[in-house]
Amino acid sequence: MNSQVRKETVTTNAQGDVEKRIETIDYRSSAGQGQEMRNVQVIHQSNPNKEKSNTSGGVLSNAAASVASTLQSAKEAISRNSS
């Protein structure tokens, strides 16, 4: 993809997060077809509350903590039963 930045604006959305909107041109080509050009808008949203986030980083760290807790409980149960 070859793109060229045309216009960039920074705003705050309804949730209070910063959004950067970039209007650009997207060039695509498929096998046997000519090059297609179209105007697109890309929106980048910042997330200042990463610790409280349900995005991949927050979900994965919570899942890892849950797995660690489950494993620890299983080890304790096994060691009690083998004594």
PyMOL commands that set and color helices and strands:
alter all, ss='L'
color gray80, all
select helices_A, chain A and resi 50-52+56-81
alter helices_A, ss='H'
color red, helices_A
select strands_A, chain A and resi 2-12+18-29+35-45
alter strands_A, ss='S'
color yellow, strands_A
deselect
rebuild
show_as cartoon
